[in-house]
Amino acid sequence: MKPPATGSPPIHGPMRRQVVRGGAGLAAALLAGGAVRPAEAQARPIAIGFQEVPDWLLFVARDLKLFEKAGLSPTFIKYTGGPPMIEGLRNGTLDLAALGAVAFLTGLSQGLDLTMIGINPEGAYAQGLVVRKDANILTPTDLKGKKVGLVEGATAQFGFLMMMRQHGVRTEQVTVINMVPEEQLEALRTRRIDAAMVWEPWMHRMMRNADARIVETEGNLGIYTNVNCYSVRRDWLKVNRETALRFLRALVAANDVVSKDHRVAHEAWAREVGLSHSAAASIFDLVPPPLVYEWTNPRYAYSLVRNAPLYQRLSFLANFMLREKIIAQSVELDDAMDPSLIAEVLKGRKPP
């Protein structure tokens, strides 16, 4: 099969949060963009697992209380990577998780009956190789004999393996150390590793705090599998379809606000991750929000429709993971994406 454009130590535990922050600027943007219609029934609880990736719509919806306006009572649980979210979905700690593609496929391979109901950032340009400036690494070819930190079981691992394959570097020529991004930053700063394969905002944090620079991004290499997906268990969805619909209505409302004023997204994410507004704006330009109104369009690169480009990329990724022994069992993708919910939410709506 010819590939399309492709696209452990314990991991820090989650942090639970129910406090939602907002500001005058965000409230004004909500008024300009139009509020979500009042919920017709009692607020439904939902536990949402998220990461610090530039998930613009989720953070805007959270800060503007759009989930509450859609009839939800959300709890937000923050994770440092995708793998521990799988266990959260399995044991019922989470109802919905923003999983990376590798973690999503790993969950499926472990027998977790997941389906994705939406995507968040198309993050090919928000994940890449960050190196110490004094490590003498000018291109990925220079990784031979170096130490690289990454999260095993995360989408960054696939990007790293594909990058090495493109540059003719064998796995045994590099020392890979499994560590979460916070540990990667400290290891770069103290010269215990030479490079890290990581995502935003950690790329910018490493440049700012570890005297590092970006050598390559996955987008520059034609690797387009770094997309997070809003994932739920199918048994949960069967009982809580209305809850999932309300979640998506809040995202669509956030999309409509952001489409009128990008600064709302810049401010929400910058405040979350501690970056400057200008840094958030530059990342937004490279990694904009997904095209929510195109999720049911089979020609869209990240459509949820079966046999669309995302389905094909996930199929390639799953086969690659099986060959590389990242997963032990093959996965079935036919029911892995459910476009029916967003189709219901968007029915009769037009893009702003």
N, C-alpha and C positions, 0 to 999 in steps of 0.2 A: 504494500500500500504506500503510495507516494504521499509524504506528509504535506498537509496544507501549510500555508504561512502560519507558523505556530506562534502559528502560535505553538533508647534515648534517655538523656537526662531529663528530670522533671521540668516542666514548663511552668512559669509563674502562674499562680491561680488567678481567677477572675476577681474583679472588683464590682460590687453591686452598687447601683446608683438609682435613686428615684427622684433626685433633685434636678429640676430643669431650670436652666438659666436663660435669661432673655435680656433685651434692652430696648431702648426707645427706637433705635434704628431698625431693629428686626420687627418690632410691632408696626412701625410705619410701613414697612415693606409688605407685611401681611395685609394691611388695610388696602394697599395699592393693588395687591395681587388677588384679593378676594378670599373670603374665609371658606373653610369647609362647612358644608351644610350640617346643621345640628344632628346629632345621633338620634335615631328613632327609638332606641332601647337603652337599657342600662349599660353603663360602660363595661366592656369586656376586658379582663386581665390578659396581658401578654408579656412574656419574658423574652427580651431581645438581646442576643449576644452580638457584640460589635467589636471592631478593632479601631485603631487610630488611622487607618488608611483614609484617603480623601473621599469619604462617602458623603458627598455634599448634601444630597437630598435627605439622608437620614438625620444628619446633624441639624439641618434647617428645620425639618419637621419636628424634631425634638425640642429645639430652642423656642420655636414659635407655638409650641403646644398643639400642633396640628394632629397628633395622634389622639390627644384628648378630645379635640373638636370633632374627630371622626368617630368618637364613641369608644375609645380604648382607655384602659388604665395601664400604661406601660411601665415595666421595670427594665432598666438598661444594665447589662452586665458586661463589663469591659474585659477583653482578653488581649494577650500579647501575641497570639498566633492562632491559626486555624485548628491544629490537632486537638487541643483540649476542648474545643467547642463540640467536637464529635461526641465526646463523652457526655457533655452537657445535654445534647439532644437525646442521647441514648437513655440517660437516667431521668429525664424530665425536668432538669434544672432550666433548660431553655425550651421555648416554644418555636422560636425562629432564630436562625443564626446567619450572619453574613460570612459565609465560608469562601475561601479561595478554591479554585478549581481542583487543585491537588487534594486538599482536605475533603472536598465534596466527593470526589471519586474514591478516596480512601474509605470514607464512611460507607459508600455503596458496596465496596469490596468486602467490608466487614459484616455485611448483612443488614445494615441500617437502611430502612426503606425510605430514602429521601427523595424529595422532588424540589426543584427550584421554581419559584413563582415570580422571580424578578432578578435583575442584576444591578450591581452598583458599579463603581468606576471601571471604565475600560482602561486598565492600568498598565499598558505595555511600556509607557514612558515614565511610570512612577515606580519602577523596580529595576534594579541593575547592580552593577559591580562598583563598589566604592573601595578605594585603596588609600593607604597612607601615602602622603606625598613623598616620603623618603624611602619607599619600598621598591623603587625602580621597576614599577609596573606601568608600562605605557599602553599596552594592549593586553587582551586576555591571553595571548600567547606567552606573555611573561609570567604567568601564574605557575609555571613549572618550578617545583621546589618550594613553593610558598604555602603559607597557612591561611585558610579561608574559613570564616565563620558563616554559618547559615542555619536556618531552621529546617531540620529534616521533616519531611511530610508536609511542607508548605509549598506554595506555587513557586517560590524562589528556588527551591531545589531543582525543579524541572528546568527553569530558566538557566540555572547554572550548568546543568548537564548538557543542555542544548548548546549553550555558548561554548563550552569546552569542545564539543563535537565539531562545531563549525570552525574552530581554530586549531584543530588537530592536537588537542591536549588530552592525554589519557587520564582516567580517574586516579590511577596509582601514582601519577606524577605530581599530585596535589594532596596536601593534608587538609581534609575537611573536618571541621569541628562543629558539632551540633550545639548551638547556643541561641538564645533568644536575642532580639535586637538590642535590648539594653546591655546585655553582656557583651555583644559584639562591639558596641561603642566603647565600652571600657577597655576591652581587649585591644582595640585599635589604638586607643589613647596611650596604653601602657606597652605597646609594641609586642603583645603576645600573639597577635595575628597580623597578617599583612593586608588582608582584604576582607570584605564582607559582601555577600549577595543579599540584598535587603530592599525594603520598600520605603516609600514616603510615609511619615515625615522623618524616618530615621536616616535617610540619605542626607537630608539637609542638616539634621542634628549632628551627624558625623563630620560633615564639612565644617560646621561651626565649632564643635567641641573636641574634635580629634585630629584636627589639621589634615583632613582627608579631602579627596576629590573624586568625582564621578568619572570613571573610565568608559563605561558603556551602559546603555539601557537596553532592555529587551526589545523595545520598539525599534531602536536603531538596527537591531539584528534580525528583524522580521519575525519575532516570537510574540504571538498575540494571544497567549492563553492566560495572562494575568488578569483575570476578571473574577471579582467576587460575586457570589450569587446568594440571594435571600432564599434560604433553604429551610424546609419544614419536613417533619415526618408525615408520611401519607396517612397514617392512622389518626394523627392529630388533625390533619386537614379535613378528613372526612367528618369529624365531629365539630370542627371550629372553622368551617369555611367562611362564615360571616366575619369572624375575627380577622382572617387573612385578607378579606376584601377591604375591611376598614383600614388595615395597615397599608394596603396599596393605594387607597383613596388619599391617605395622608401624604404618601410619596408623590402622587400626582399633583396634589395641591402645592407641595414644596417645589416641585418642578416648575409650576406656573409662576410662583413667586420669583424663583431664581432666574427664570427666562426674562423677567422684566428688570432685574437688578442683580447682577452677578456678585456685587459686593456683599449681599446678604450671606451668600455661601462662603465668601472669603472670610468674613468676620466670624461666622459660626465655627469653621474648622480651625482658623488661626487661634481662637480662644481655647478650643479643645486641646490642641497639641502644643501650644506655646511658641508658635512661629510668628514672625512678623506678618503684617497684612500684605506687604509686598511679596514676601516669599509664598504665601498662600495664593496670591493672585497669579504668580508665575507658574505654580504647579497647576492651578485651575486651567490655565491656557493649554498646558500639555495634556492634562487629564480632566477633561470636562465631564459633567454629569452624563449618564447614559441617555439615549433618546427614548424616553419612556413611551412616547406615542408610536414608536416603531417596533416595540417588542413583539408584535404579532405579524410584522412584515417579514416574510421569508427571505427577502433580499438583504435585510439588515444584518450586518456582521455579527451582532449579538442578539439576534432574534431568539425567542423561546420556542419557535416552531420546529418540529421534528424535521431532520434532514437539512435544516438551514446551516449556514456556515459555523455557528457556535456548536451545534450538534456534531458536525464533522470534526471540528477541532478537539472536542472532548473525546470523541472516539479515538482519534490519533493519540491523544494524551494518555488515555486509559491503556491502550496497547503498548505504548512506550513504557509506562509505569510497570506493566506486567513483565515486560522483557527485562527491565532493569531491577526487577524484584523489589520495587517500592511497595507494590501490593502483591498479595499472594493469590488472589482470585480475580478472574475476569468480572467485568461489570456489564449489566444490561442497561442501556440508555433509553430504551423506547418510552419508558414512563418517567424518565429523570427530569423532564421539564413539563410544566403545566401552564400553557398560555391562556387557559380558559378564564382564569381569574382576572388578569389584566384586560382581557377582551371584554369581560362584563363591566369592569370599572370604566373603561374608555367608551363604552357604547353611548353614542350620541354626543360625545365630547369632541371638541376641535382643539388643536394645539393653539396656545396663546400667540 
